[in-house]
Amino acid sequence: MTTTSPPHDADLSSIEETRAELLARVEERLRSFIAQEQSRWFDINPRAAQGADAIAAFIASGGKRLRPKFCLSGFLAAGGSPASSGAVDAAAALELLQTFILIHDDIADNSSLRRGEPTVHEVFAAEHRARGWQGESRRYGEGVAVLAGDLAFVYADQLAAQLPALSRGVWNELRAELVIGQHLDMVVAAEGVGDPVLSRWIAVQKSGRYTIHRPLVLGATLAGRPDMAAAFEGYGLALGEAFQLRDDLIDAFGSTEDAGKPTGLDFAEHKMTLLLALAAERDPRVRDLVDRRDGKPWDVELLRKILEETGVRATVERTIAGLVDKACASLATSGLDEAWRHEFSRLATQVAYRSS
């Protein structure tokens, strides 16, 4: 795996401390912004605050804060001032966008857990059942959760409202790519399209660009360094693909306890991940499952066995390692100083292998 020579500990400590201070400001910005919205709507009617309440609870439940971290890293690496409120707002907007997509994603994936807790739609459905309200509990839960996700999207855009023109362009592209990627993910699953090239493109759109590439470029443009976009694209796309492949492996082979949500959902929902598309190329049993149109659930244990037997799991692990090397190598001529190149190398390992 490609690494850089470690710079002075003081340089690394300064990077981590400065970014940690900004991330703490992001948390406070999120907390105060949502609290104001909760209070505003509660004063009209307690029911009107339920969407903001759900967003507040979701954000408080944890999460990796990867997108804010990469946005702030791009901003600081490009020479942005730690005193900036604009970078804090942009990073907070990214976390609200993540809240929006995860709430919706949990509905689409029929997931009952997120971060070890009931998903938003499950919470609302359970309340509906417990109170004996009219209508169908599941439809109510999903409908109200969709609106809570929509509200998070609105709030994200409010925090991004003051972005300068170049940064706003990055923000707009990021949002469009995310939604189109999610759309294709569902359509390809429904059609059973086993095309590794298309599966890779979807992974890059809905995860690679959105998680790492665009947040880095957003931070750099906020710092007045749009010239860094090319270097961050090479790093972000390679690492973003590695991040999505790791997610695929965790879903296929991980535990609910480690993932914080039910695993095997990609198989249960017939998601045509790159992992599965590669397996379909190598084994006719997978191809037969993909081509089947009887609506029956796939045999998860059989799929796991095939992924091991055909070497797909090992191939994906090697691919991840190569992508990490590619990401780090892309910064060699970026003009970043040694401390930041080392930091981005460390972040690449952390993201690709879910290490601390």
PAMIDO-922913 format. One record per atom (N, C-alpha, C): residue in three letters; y, z, x. Coordinates in pm, whole numbers, padded with zeros to 5 digits, always signed. Layout:
N
ALAYZX ...
This chain:
356
MET-00119+00000+00085 MET+00000+00000+00000 MET+00124+00000+00089 THR+00222-00081+00058 THR+00344-00093+00138 THR+00432+00030+00122 THR+00473+00086+00233 THR+00566+00199+00231 THR+00670+00178+00338 THR+00778+00251+00330 THR+00880+00249+00433 THR+00871+00376+00513 SER+00927+00374+00633 SER+00928+00496+00715 SER+01017+00599+00648 PRO+00970+00722+00640 PRO+01051+00824+00570 PRO+01185+00846+00638 PRO+01294+00843+00564 PRO+01425+00877+00620 PRO+01437+01028+00634 HIS+01554+01073+00671 HIS+01575+01216+00684 HIS+01554+01286+00550 ASP+01495+01405+00554 ASP+01471+01482+00432 ASP+01601+01507+00356 ALA+01710+01524+00431 ALA+01839+01551+00365 ALA+01881+01435+00278 ASP+01855+01312+00326 ASP+01890+01194+00248 ASP+01812+01188+00118 LEU+01680+01215+00127 LEU+01596+01212+00009 LEU+01633+01323-00087 SER+01662+01441-00034 SER+01701+01553-00120 SER+01830+01523-00193 SER+01923+01458-00124 SER+02051+01423-00186 SER+02030+01326-00301 ILE+01943+01226-00282 ILE+01913+01129-00388 ILE+01855+01200-00509 GLU+01753+01283-00486 GLU+01685+01350-00596 GLU+01776+01448-00668 GLU+01856+01521-00592 GLU+01946+01620-00653 GLU+02053+01552-00738 THR+02112+01446-00685 THR+02218+01376-00758 THR+02163+01315-00887 ARG+02047+01252-00877 ARG+01987+01191-00996 ARG+01945+01299-01096 ALA+01893+01410-01047 ALA+01853+01519-01136 ALA+01973+01574-01212 GLU+02087+01582-01146 GLU+02208+01629-01213 GLU+02250+01532-01324 LEU+02240+01403-01294 LEU+02275+01303-01396 LEU+02174+01305-01512 LEU+02046+01322-01481 LEU+01946+01329-01587 LEU+01967+01451-01675 ALA+02013+01561-01615 ALA+02044+01681-01695 ALA+02161+01652-01789 ARG+02257+01574-01741 ARG+02369+01535-01827 ARG+02323+01441-01938 VAL+02225+01358-01909 VAL+02168+01270-02012 VAL+02104+01355-02122 GLU+02028+01456-02083 GLU+01964+01543-02181 GLU+02068+01613-02269 GLU+02174+01660-02207 GLU+02279+01727-02283 GLU+02352+01629-02374 ARG+02371+01508-02327 ARG+02436+01405-02410 ARG+02350+01375-02533 LEU+02221+01361-02512 LEU+02130+01336-02624 LEU+02132+01453-02722 ARG+02123+01573-02667 ARG+02118+01693-02752 ARG+02244+01707-02835 SER+02359+01693-02770 SER+02486+01714-02841 SER+02513+01602-02940 PHE+02480+01479-02903 PHE+02503+01365-02991 PHE+02419+01378-03119 ILE+02291+01406-03103 ILE+02202+01416-03219 ILE+02237+01540-03302 ALA+02272+01649-03236 ALA+02310+01770-03310 ALA+02432+01745-03398 GLN+02526+01670-03346 GLN+02645+01636-03425 GLN+02606+01552-03547 GLU+02513+01458-03527 GLU+02468+01375-03638 GLU+02390+01458-03741 GLN+02308+01551-03694 GLN+02234+01638-03785 GLN+02330+01718-03873 SER+02431+01775-03810 SER+02528+01857-03882 SER+02608+01774-03982 ARG+02647+01656-03936 ARG+02729+01567-04020 ARG+02656+01532-04150 TRP+02530+01493-04139 TRP+02455+01450-04256 TRP+02404+01567-04339 PHE+02375+01679-04273 PHE+02329+01797-04347 PHE+02438+01846-04442 ASP+02563+01836-04398 ASP+02673+01882-04483 ASP+02685+01799-04611 ILE+02637+01676-04606 ILE+02638+01592-04726 ILE+02521+01628-04816 ASN+02402+01634-04755 ASN+02280+01674-04825 ASN+02172+01696-04720 PRO+02099+01807-04725 PRO+01997+01834-04624 PRO+01899+01719-04604 ARG+01866+01649-04712 ARG+01772+01537-04700 ARG+01828+01425-04612 ALA+01960+01410-04614 ALA+02023+01302-04537 ALA+02009+01323-04386 ALA+01982+01447-04346 ALA+01970+01479-04204 ALA+01828+01463-04152 GLN+01733+01430-04237 GLN+01593+01429-04195 GLN+01564+01326-04086 GLY+01631+01211-04092 GLY+01611+01112-03987 GLY+01658+01162-03852 ALA+01777+01219-03849 ALA+01830+01275-03724 ALA+01746+01393-03677 ASP+01695+01473-03773 ASP+01608+01585-03737 ASP+01482+01534-03667 ALA+01424+01425-03721 ALA+01302+01369-03663 ALA+01329+01317-03522 ILE+01444+01254-03503 ILE+01480+01203-03371 ILE+01498+01318-03272 ALA+01565+01424-03317 ALA+01587+01540-03230 ALA+01454+01601-03188 ALA+01362+01616-03283 ALA+01232+01676-03252 ALA+01152+01585-03158 PHE+01161+01455-03178 PHE+01088+01360-03094 PHE+01138+01367-02950 ILE+01268+01367-02932 ILE+01325+01372-02797 ILE+01293+01505-02730 ALA+01295+01613-02807 ALA+01266+01745-02751 ALA+01119+01762-02714 SER+01032+01674-02766 SER+00888+01689-02741 SER+00848+01647-02601 GLY+00937+01589-02526 GLY+00906+01554-02387 GLY+00923+01407-02360 GLY+00832+01352-02279 GLY+00844+01213-02237 GLY+00880+01205-02090 LYS+00851+01091-02029 LYS+00871+01076-01885 LYS+01017+01045-01847 ARG+01095+00997-01942 ARG+01234+00957-01915 ARG+01241+00851-01805 LEU+01143+00762-01803 LEU+01138+00660-01699 LEU+01257+00565-01705 ARG+01292+00522-01823 ARG+01400+00424-01836 ARG+01535+00483-01794 PRO+01571+00604-01840 PRO+01692+00666-01786 PRO+01685+00686-01634 LYS+01568+00724-01584 LYS+01555+00747-01439 LYS+01579+00619-01360 PHE+01523+00508-01407 PHE+01543+00382-01334 PHE+01684+00329-01351 CYS+01743+00349-01467 CYS+01882+00308-01487 CYS+01975+00383-01391 LEU+01957+00513-01384 LEU+02040+00594-01295 LEU+02011+00566-01148 SER+01884+00536-01117 SER+01850+00501-00979 SER+01917+00371-00938 GLY+01914+00271-01027 GLY+01982+00145-00999 GLY+02130+00164-00981 PHE+02186+00250-01065 PHE+02330+00278-01060 PHE+02368+00347-00928 LEU+02297+00450-00891 LEU+02329+00524-00769 LEU+02299+00442-00644 ALA+02186+00369-00645 ALA+02150+00286-00530 ALA+02254+00178-00506 ALA+02320+00133-00614 ALA+02422+00029-00603 ALA+02560+00086-00571 GLY+02566+00217-00550 GLY+02692+00279-00510 GLY+02774+00334-00623 GLY+02714+00352-00741 GLY+02786+00407-00855 GLY+02825+00552-00834 SER+02936+00592-00897 SER+02986+00728-00882 SER+02906+00826-00968 PRO+02858+00937-00911 PRO+02785+01037-00989 PRO+02867+01098-01102 ALA+02998+01081-01097 ALA+03084+01137-01201 ALA+03092+01048-01325 SER+03027+00934-01322 SER+03038+00836-01430 SER+02980+00887-01561 SER+03057+00876-01668 SER+03005+00907-01801 SER+02938+00783-01862 GLY+02980+00664-01819 GLY+02923+00541-01870 GLY+02775+00528-01836 ALA+02737+00566-01713 ALA+02597+00560-01672 ALA+02513+00659-01752 VAL+02570+00775-01779 VAL+02499+00876-01858 VAL+02475+00824-02000 ASP+02578+00764-02060 ASP+02563+00709-02195 ASP+02459+00598-02199 ALA+02459+00511-02097 ALA+02363+00401-02092 ALA+02220+00455-02081 ALA+02202+00555-01996 ALA+02070+00614-01979 ALA+02023+00682-02106 ALA+02115+00752-02173 ALA+02080+00817-02301 ALA+02046+00713-02407 ALA+02119+00601-02406 ALA+02090+00493-02502 ALA+01950+00439-02481 LEU+01908+00426-02356 LEU+01773+00379-02327 LEU+01667+00473-02382 GLU+01692+00603-02374 GLU+01593+00699-02427 GLU+01588+00693-02579 LEU+01700+00668-02643 LEU+01700+00652-02788 LEU+01630+00522-02828 LEU+01645+00418-02748 LEU+01573+00294-02774 LEU+01422+00317-02761 GLN+01384+00397-02661 GLN+01243+00431-02645 GLN+01192+00512-02765 THR+01275+00599-02817 THR+01239+00676-02937 THR+01214+00583-03054 PHE+01305+00489-03073 PHE+01289+00388-03179 PHE+01156+00315-03168 ILE+01126+00262-03050 ILE+01007+00177-03039 ILE+00879+00259-03048 LEU+00879+00382-02999 LEU+00757+00463-03005 LEU+00727+00509-03147 ILE+00830+00543-03223 ILE+00808+00581-03363 ILE+00747+00464-03439 HIS+00801+00345-03419 HIS+00747+00226-03484 HIS+00609+00190-03430 ASP+00591+00204-03299 ASP+00464+00169-03236 ASP+00350+00257-03288 ASP+00379+00383-03310 ASP+00276+00475-03361 ASP+00231+00434-03502 ILE+00323+00382-03581 ILE+00286+00332-03714 ILE+00200+00207-03699 ALA+00244+00113-03616 ALA+00170-00012-03597 ALA+00030+00013-03543 ASP+00017+00113-03454 ASP-00112+00143-03392 ASP-00195+00241-03473 ASN-00140+00289-03585 ASN-00211+00387-03667 ASN-00249+00510-03586 SER-00154+00556-03503 SER-00178+00671-03416 SER-00138+00801-03484 SER-00220+00902-03470 SER-00191+01032-03533 SER-00121+01128-03439 LEU-00122+01098-03308 LEU-00063+01189-03210 LEU+00029+01115-03116 ARG+00131+01186-03070 ARG+00220+01138-02965 ARG+00265+01261-02887 ARG+00244+01258-02756 ARG+00278+01372-02671 ARG+00207+01499-02716 GLY+00087+01482-02769 GLY+00007+01595-02811 GLY+00045+01655-02944 GLU+00142+01595-03013 GLU+00188+01646-03141 GLU+00171+01538-03248 PRO+00168+01577-03377 PRO+00158+01477-03484 PRO+00273+01376-03475 THR+00242+01250-03498 THR+00344+01146-03495 THR+00442+01165-03612 VAL+00555+01100-03603 VAL+00660+01117-03703 VAL+00611+01080-03841 HIS+00540+00968-03853 HIS+00493+00928-03985 HIS+00389+01025-04040 GLU+00310+01086-03952 GLU+00212+01185-03996 GLU+00281+01312-04047 VAL+00388+01352-03980 VAL+00463+01471-04023 VAL+00519+01451-04164 PHE+00581+01336-04186 PHE+00638+01311-04319 PHE+00529+01294-04425 ALA+00419+01229-04391 ALA+00309+01213-04486 ALA+00248+01349-04523 ALA+00235+01437-04423 ALA+00179+01570-04448 ALA+00270+01651-04540 GLU+00401+01639-04521 GLU+00494+01709-04609 GLU+00481+01657-04752 HIS+00471+01527-04765 HIS+00457+01466-04898 HIS+00331+01519-04969 ARG+00220+01525-04895 ARG+00095+01576-04954 ARG+00108+01723-04992 ALA+00165+01802-04900 ALA+00174+01946-04922 ALA+00262+01981-05042 ARG+00364+01901-05065 ARG+00457+01931-05175 ARG+00420+01861-05306 GLY+00317+01779-05301 GLY+00272+01713-05422 GLY+00374+01618-05482 TRP+00447+01548-05395 TRP+00549+01457-05443 TRP+00485+01331-05504 GLN+00566+01255-05571 GLN+00519+01134-05636 GLN+00494+01023-05533 GLY+00403+00932-05570 GLY+00374+00819-05484 GLY+00264+00848-05384 GLU+00243+00752-05293 GLU+00137+00761-05193 GLU+00190+00824-05065 SER+00124+00927-05018 SER+00172+01002-04901 SER+00183+00915-04777 ARG+00082+00831-04754 ARG+00084+00749-04633 ARG+00202+00652-04635 ARG+00224+00585-04747 ARG+00335+00490-04755 ARG+00469+00561-04740 TYR+00480+00679-04798 TYR+00603+00756-04783 TYR+00626+00792-04636 GLY+00522+00845-04572 GLY+00535+00886-04432 GLY+00575+00771-04342 GLU+00509+00658-04360 GLU+00540+00542-04275 GLU+00678+00485-04306 GLY+00713+00483-04434 GLY+00844+00429-04471 GLY+00959+00511-04416 VAL+00949+00644-04430 VAL+01055+00731-04380 VAL+01060+00728-04227 ALA+00943+00719-04164 ALA+00939+00712-04018 ALA+01002+00583-03966 VAL+00978+00472-04036 VAL+01042+00345-03997 VAL+01194+00360-03999 LEU+01245+00426-04101 LEU+01390+00446-04112 LEU+01442+00539-04003 ALA+01363+00640-03966 ALA+01403+00728-03856 ALA+01409+00649-03725 GLY+01311+00560-03706 GLY+01315+00474-03588 GLY+01435+00381-03590 ASP+01465+00325-03707 ASP+01583+00240-03720 ASP+01711+00316-03685 LEU+01716+00441-03728 LEU+01834+00523-03700 LEU+01848+00546-03550 ALA+01736+00568-03481 ALA+01741+00584-03335 ALA+01794+00457-03269 PHE+01757+00342-03323 PHE+01807+00214-03273 PHE+01959+00206-03291 VAL+02006+00248-03408 VAL+02151+00249-03436 VAL+02223+00341-03338 TYR+02167+00460-03318 TYR+02228+00557-03227 TYR+02231+00504-03083 ALA+02124+00435-03044 ALA+02120+00378-02910 ALA+02236+00279-02892 ASP+02258+00197-02992 ASP+02365+00099-02984 ASP+02503+00166-02985 GLN+02515+00277-03055 GLN+02642+00350-03055 GLN+02674+00400-02914 LEU+02574+00453-02845 LEU+02598+00503-02710 LEU+02623+00389-02611 ALA+02572+00271-02644 ALA+02592+00155-02555 ALA+02717+00075-02592 ALA+02793+00122-02690 ALA+02905+00044-02744 ALA+03013+00014-02641 GLN+03032+00103-02544 GLN+03139+00084-02447 GLN+03094+00017-02318 LEU+02974-00038-02317 LEU+02927-00108-02197 LEU+03019-00226-02166 PRO+03051-00249-02039 PRO+03129-00368-02003 PRO+03047-00495-02030 ALA+03112-00608-02030 ALA+03052-00734-02075 ALA+02920-00766-02004 LEU+02916-00757-01871 LEU+02795-00791-01797 LEU+02680-00698-01835 SER+02711-00570-01844 SER+02609-00470-01878 SER+02563-00488-02022 ARG+02656-00525-02110 ARG+02619-00547-02250 ARG+02522-00664-02261 GLY+02539-00766-02179 GLY+02448-00878-02178 GLY+02307-00835-02139 VAL+02296-00747-02039 VAL+02166-00695-01998 VAL+02104-00614-02112 TRP+02187-00531-02177 TRP+02140-00447-02288 TRP+02087-00534-02403 ASN+02159-00638-02437 ASN+02117-00725-02546 ASN+01985-00796-02513 GLU+01973-00842-02389 GLU+01850-00910-02349 GLU+01732-00813-02350 LEU+01755-00694-02303 LEU+01650-00590-02301 LEU+01596-00563-02440 ARG+01685-00549-02537 ARG+01642-00518-02674 ARG+01563-00634-02735 ALA+01612-00756-02713 ALA+01543-00872-02770 ALA+01404-00888-02709 GLU+01394-00875-02577 GLU+01264-00887-02510 GLU+01166-00784-02561 LEU+01213-00662-02580 LEU+01126-00555-02627 LEU+01067-00588-02765 VAL+01152-00628-02857 VAL+01107-00655-02993 VAL+01016-00778-02998 ILE+01053-00883-02926 ILE+00969-01004-02924 ILE+00833-00973-02861 GLY+00834-00895-02754 GLY+00708-00858-02690 GLY+00618-00779-02783 GLN+00676-00684-02857 GLN+00599-00605-02953 GLN+00544-00694-03065 HIS+00628-00788-03110 HIS+00585-00880-03216 HIS+00464-00962-03170 LEU+00474-01020-03051 LEU+00365-01101-03001 LEU+00239-01018-02979 ASP+00255-00894-02936 ASP+00142-00805-02916 ASP+00060-00792-03045 MET+00129-00778-03158 MET+00061-00764-03287 MET+00001-00896-03334 VAL+00076-01005-03319 VAL+00029-01135-03367 VAL-00094-01182-03290 VAL-00089-01167-03158 VAL-00202-01209-03074 VAL-00326-01127-03105 ALA-00307-00997-03136 ALA-00420-00912-03174 ALA-00480-00961-03305 ALA-00395-00993-03401 ALA-00444-01039-03531 ALA-00518-01172-03520 GLU-00468-01262-03435 GLU-00531-01393-03421 GLU-00649-01392-03326 GLY-00660-01284-03244 GLY-00769-01278-03147 GLY-00754-01378-03035 VAL-00633-01395-02985 VAL-00606-01493-02879 VAL-00642-01431-02744 GLY-00748-01479-02682 GLY-00790-01426-02553 GLY-00740-01509-02438 ASP-00612-01506-02414 ASP-00547-01587-02309 ASP-00482-01493-02208 PRO-00541-01478-02088 PRO-00484-01386-01989 PRO-00340-01418-01951 VAL-00306-01548-01949 VAL-00168-01586-01914 VAL-00071-01533-02019 LEU-00105-01553-02147 LEU-00020-01504-02255 LEU-00018-01351-02258 SER-00134-01289-02237 SER-00141-01142-02238 SER-00054-01084-02127 ARG-00055-01149-02011 ARG+00030-01101-01901 ARG+00177-01117-01936 TRP+00214-01230-01997 TRP+00353-01253-02034 TRP+00400-01148-02133 ILE+00314-01115-02230 ILE+00349-01012-02329 ILE+00369-00879-02262 ALA+00279-00844-02169 ALA+00290-00716-02097 ALA+00421-00709-02019 VAL+00458-00820-01957 VAL+00583-00824-01881 VAL+00703-00807-01974 GLN+00700-00874-02089 GLN+00813-00867-02181 GLN+00830-00730-02243 LYS+00722-00675-02298 LYS+00736-00552-02375 LYS+00732-00426-02289 SER+00696-00442-02163 SER+00687-00323-02079 SER+00756-00341-01945 GLY+00721-00447-01872 GLY+00774-00466-01738 GLY+00926-00477-01732 ARG+00979-00568-01812 ARG+01124-00585-01811 ARG+01194-00464-01872 TYR+01140-00417-01982 TYR+01205-00309-02058 TYR+01200-00175-01987 THR+01091-00148-01918 THR+01074-00016-01858 THR+01145-00001-01725 ILE+01142-00107-01643 ILE+01191-00092-01505 ILE+01296-00195-01468 HIS+01265-00322-01487 HIS+01356-00428-01443 HIS+01495-00418-01507 ARG+01501-00424-01639 ARG+01632-00425-01706 ARG+01708-00293-01687 PRO+01643-00176-01695 PRO+01718-00053-01668 PRO+01780-00050-01528 LEU+01707-00099-01427 LEU+01763-00106-01292 LEU+01885-00197-01287 VAL+01872-00315-01347 VAL+01983-00411-01346 VAL+02100-00357-01428 LEU+02071-00290-01538 LEU+02176-00229-01618 LEU+02255-00130-01534 GLY+02183-00045-01458 GLY+02251+00051-01371 GLY+02333-00017-01264 ALA+02278-00123-01203 ALA+02349-00192-01096 ALA+02476-00259-01147 THR+02468-00320-01266 THR+02589-00385-01320 THR+02695-00282-01357 LEU+02652-00166-01403 LEU+02748-00060-01431 LEU+02819-00013-01304 ALA+02750-00025-01192 ALA+02810+00013-01063 ALA+02890-00102-01002 GLY+02899-00215-01075 GLY+02974-00329-01024 GLY+02899-00413-00924 ARG+02763-00407-00927 ARG+02682-00482-00832 ARG+02581-00573-00902 PRO+02628-00671-00979 PRO+02534-00764-01042 PRO+02456-00847-00942 ASP+02506-00853-00816 ASP+02437-00929-00711 ASP+02302-00869-00676 MET+02276-00746-00718 MET+02149-00682-00688 MET+02042-00716-00790 ALA+02077-00795-00889 ALA+01984-00826-00999 ALA+01856-00892-00949 ALA+01867-00985-00853 ALA+01749-01057-00807 ALA+01649-00964-00739 ALA+01699-00877-00652 ALA+01610-00784-00582 ALA+01544-00689-00681 PHE+01621-00640-00776 PHE+01564-00547-00875 PHE+01469-00619-00972 GLU+01490-00749-00991 GLU+01396-00823-01077 GLU+01259-00830-01011 GLY+01256-00864-00882 GLY+01129-00871-00812 GLY+01055-00739-00813 TYR+01128-00634-00787 TYR+01069-00499-00787 TYR+01026-00459-00928 GLY+01116-00477-01025 GLY+01092-00428-01160 GLY+00980-00501-01232 LEU+00972-00633-01214 LEU+00867-00707-01284 LEU+00729-00674-01229 ALA+00718-00664-01097 ALA+00588-00631-01037 ALA+00546-00490-01076 LEU+00638-00396-01064 LEU+00603-00257-01096 LEU+00583-00240-01246 GLY+00661-00311-01327 GLY+00644-00301-01471 GLY+00508-00351-01517 GLU+00460-00457-01453 GLU+00326-00506-01486 GLU+00220-00404-01445 ALA+00238-00343-01329 ALA+00144-00239-01284 ALA+00144-00122-01381 PHE+00263-00086-01430 PHE+00276+00024-01526 PHE+00197-00007-01654 GLN+00210-00130-01706 GLN+00139-00167-01828 GLN-00012-00173-01806 LEU-00054-00224-01692 LEU-00198-00227-01662 LEU-00255-00086-01653 ARG-00178+00006-01597 ARG-00225+00146-01592 ARG-00237+00201-01733 ASP-00142+00168-01819 ASP-00152+00211-01959 ASP-00278+00157-02025 ASP-00310+00029-01995 ASP-00431-00031-02051 ASP-00556+00045-02006 LEU-00560+00080-01878 LEU-00675+00154-01826 LEU-00684+00293-01885 ILE-00570+00360-01901 ILE-00570+00494-01960 ILE-00620+00488-02103 ASP-00576+00386-02178 ASP-00620+00374-02317 ASP-00770+00346-02324 ALA-00820+00266-02230 ALA-00962+00229-02232 ALA-01053+00341-02182 PHE-01008+00413-02079 PHE-01098+00508-02013 PHE-01047+00652-02010 GLY-00923+00675-02051 GLY-00866+00809-02043 GLY-00906+00897-02160 SER-00857+01021-02156 SER-00884+01117-02263 SER-00758+01140-02345 THR-00778+01182-02469 THR-00664+01213-02555 THR-00580+01324-02494 GLU-00646+01422-02431 GLU-00573+01535-02372 GLU-00479+01488-02261 ASP-00527+01396-02177 ASP-00444+01347-02067 ASP-00335+01253-02116 ALA-00369+01170-02214 ALA-00274+01069-02262 ALA-00171+01126-02358 GLY-00204+01237-02426 GLY-00114+01295-02525 GLY-00116+01222-02657 LYS-00208+01126-02670 LYS-00225+01050-02794 LYS-00369+01001-02796 PRO-00419+00958-02911 PRO-00557+00909-02916 PRO-00575+00789-02822 THR-00684+00788-02746 THR-00715+00674-02662 THR-00810+00580-02738 GLY-00825+00460-02684 GLY-00908+00361-02752 GLY-00837+00287-02864 LEU-00705+00314-02879 LEU-00631+00250-02989 LEU-00617+00100-02969 ASP-00607+00057-02843 ASP-00597-00087-02818 ASP-00721-00158-02870 PHE-00836-00099-02846 PHE-00960-00157-02898 PHE-00966-00145-03050 ALA-00929-00028-03101 ALA-00936-00006-03246 ALA-00847-00103-03322 GLU-00731-00135-03264 GLU-00636-00224-03330 GLU-00651-00369-03282 HIS-00758-00397-03207 HIS-00787-00533-03161 HIS-00675-00589-03074 LYS-00611-00501-02994 LYS-00503-00548-02908 LYS-00559-00633-02795 MET-00498-00750-02773 MET-00545-00840-02670 MET-00470-00810-02540 THR-00503-00696-02480 THR-00441-00657-02354 THR-00492-00748-02244 LEU-00422-00745-02129 LEU-00468-00824-02016 LEU-00607-00778-01973 LEU-00631-00650-01980 LEU-00763-00594-01948 LEU-00872-00661-02032 LEU-00850-00670-02161 LEU-00950-00728-02251 LEU-00958-00880-02236 ALA-00845-00944-02215 ALA-00844-01090-02198 ALA-00925-01130-02075 LEU-00914-01053-01967 LEU-00992-01081-01846 LEU-01141-01062-01873 ALA-01174-00956-01949 ALA-01314-00932-01982 ALA-01370-01043-02069 ALA-01289-01096-02161 ALA-01334-01205-02249 ALA-01364-01331-02169 GLU-01294-01351-02058 GLU-01321-01465-01972 GLU-01453-01451-01898 ARG-01492-01327-01872 ARG-01608-01302-01787 ARG-01737-01277-01863 ASP-01728-01233-01988 ASP-01849-01193-02059 ASP-01848-01246-02202 PRO-01951-01320-02240 PRO-01955-01378-02375 PRO-01960-01273-02485 ARG-02009-01152-02454 ARG-02014-01048-02557 ARG-01872-01009-02600 VAL-01781-01005-02505 VAL-01641-00973-02537 VAL-01579-01090-02613 ARG-01610-01211-02568 ARG-01556-01329-02636 ARG-01603-01333-02781 ASP-01729-01295-02803 ASP-01781-01293-02940 ASP-01708-01191-03026 LEU-01678-01073-02968 LEU-01605-00971-03043 LEU-01465-01020-03079 VAL-01400-01082-02982 VAL-01264-01132-03004 VAL-01261-01240-03111 ASP-01362-01326-03109 ASP-01366-01437-03204 ASP-01411-01396-03344 ARG-01469-01278-03355 ARG-01522-01235-03484 ARG-01409-01211-03584 ARG-01429-01250-03708 ARG-01325-01237-03809 ARG-01373-01156-03930 ASP-01466-01062-03907 ASP-01520-00986-04020 ASP-01446-00857-04049 GLY-01343-00826-03967 GLY-01264-00706-03990 GLY-01330-00577-03946 LYS-01450-00585-03891 LYS-01520-00464-03848 LYS-01462-00412-03717 PRO-01466-00280-03696 PRO-01414-00225-03571 PRO-01500-00267-03452 TRP-01437-00280-03339 TRP-01510-00315-03217 TRP-01588-00195-03166 ASP-01696-00223-03095 ASP-01778-00119-03033 ASP-01709-00074-02904 VAL-01639+00038-02910 VAL-01557+00084-02797 VAL-01643+00115-02675 GLU-01755+00183-02696 GLU-01840+00219-02583 GLU-01897+00094-02516 LEU-01933-00006-02595 LEU-01983-00131-02538 LEU-01875-00198-02455 LEU-01754-00200-02506 LEU-01645-00262-02432 LEU-01620-00190-02300 ARG-01622-00058-02303 ARG-01603+00017-02178 ARG-01713-00016-02076 LYS-01835-00027-02126 LYS-01948-00059-02039 LYS-01930-00197-01977 ILE-01888-00294-02060 ILE-01869-00429-02009 ILE-01757-00435-01906 LEU-01650-00364-01931 LEU-01537-00363-01838 LEU-01579-00310-01701 GLU-01672-00216-01700 GLU-01724-00164-01574 GLU-01821-00265-01512 GLU-01918-00313-01592 GLU-02023-00400-01540 GLU-01970-00531-01484 THR-01871-00587-01550 THR-01817-00717-01507 THR-01716-00704-01394 GLY-01683-00582-01358 GLY-01587-00560-01250 GLY-01442-00575-01291 VAL-01416-00587-01421 VAL-01278-00604-01468 VAL-01195-00479-01435 ARG-01254-00363-01456 ARG-01179-00239-01427 ARG-01140-00235-01280 ALA-01234-00267-01192 ALA-01206-00267-01047 ALA-01104-00374-01012 THR-01114-00490-01076 THR-01017-00597-01052 THR-00876-00554-01089 VAL-00865-00486-01203 VAL-00733-00441-01248 VAL-00678-00335-01152 GLU-00763-00247-01102 GLU-00717-00148-01004 GLU-00663-00217-00879 ARG-00733-00320-00832 ARG-00685-00394-00715 ARG-00554-00467-00747 THR-00546-00518-00868 THR-00423-00587-00909 THR-00306-00491-00909 ILE-00326-00371-00958 ILE-00220-00269-00959 ILE-00173-00240-00817 ALA-00268-00221-00727 ALA-00232-00192-00587 ALA-00151-00307-00527 GLY-00192-00431-00557 GLY-00119-00547-00506 GLY+00021-00557-00564 LEU+00034-00522-00690 LEU+00166-00525-00754 LEU+00260-00420-00697 VAL+00205-00304-00663 VAL+00287-00200-00600 VAL+00337-00249-00465 ASP+00248-00310-00386 ASP+00289-00367-00257 ASP+00397-00473-00276 LYS+00377-00558-00375 LYS+00474-00665-00402 LYS+00609-00608-00442 ALA+00608-00505-00526 ALA+00732-00442-00570 ALA+00809-00386-00450 CYS+00739-00314-00365 CYS+00806-00251-00250 CYS+00856-00357-00151 ALA+00774-00461-00128 ALA+00813-00565-00033 ALA+00936-00641-00080 SER+00956-00650-00212 SER+01069-00726-00266 SER+01203-00663-00230 LEU+01203-00537-00191 LEU+01328-00468-00159 LEU+01361-00473-00010 ALA+01273-00536+00070 ALA+01292-00536+00215 ALA+01423-00601+00256 THR+01465-00705+00185 THR+01589-00775+00219 THR+01697-00753+00114 SER+01687-00642+00042 SER+01779-00616-00069 SER+01915-00563-00025 GLY+01922-00516+00099 GLY+02046-00453+00145 GLY+02054-00306+00112 LEU+01954-00253+00044 LEU+01952-00109+00016 LEU+01931-00031+00145 ASP+01989+00089+00151 ASP+01968+00167+00271 ASP+01826+00224+00273 GLU+01788+00277+00388 GLU+01650+00320+00410 GLU+01607+00427+00312 ALA+01696+00520+00282 ALA+01661+00629+00191 ALA+01625+00576+00052 TRP+01703+00481+00004 TRP+01675+00428-00130 TRP+01550+00339-00130 ARG+01525+00265-00022 ARG+01401+00186-00017 ARG+01280+00279-00019 HIS+01289+00389+00051 HIS+01180+00487+00050 HIS+01165+00548-00089 GLU+01276+00579-00152 GLU+01270+00638-00286 GLU+01207+00543-00387 PHE+01244+00416-00382 PHE+01185+00320-00475 PHE+01036+00298-00445 SER+00997+00310-00319 SER+00855+00304-00285 SER+00781+00423-00345 ARG+00841+00541-00338 ARG+00780+00661-00395 ARG+00770+00649-00547 LEU+00875+00598-00610 LEU+00873+00580-00756 LEU+00765+00480-00797 ALA+00745+00377-00715 ALA+00643+00277-00748 ALA+00504+00340-00752 THR+00474+00423-00654 THR+00344+00491-00653 THR+00332+00586-00771 GLN+00439+00656-00799 GLN+00439+00752-00912 GLN+00413+00682-01045 VAL+00478+00569-01065 VAL+00466+00497-01192 VAL+00330+00430-01205 ALA+00284+00368-01099 ALA+00159+00292-01105 ALA+00035+00380-01114 TYR+00045+00500-01057 TYR-00072+00588-01053 TYR-00052+00717-01132 ARG+00062+00725-01202 ARG+00094+00842-01286 ARG+00086+00971-01206 SER+00132+00964-01081 SER+00134+01083-00995 SER+00268+01150-01006 SER+00276+01276-00967 SER+00403+01350-00978 SER+00481+01339-00848 
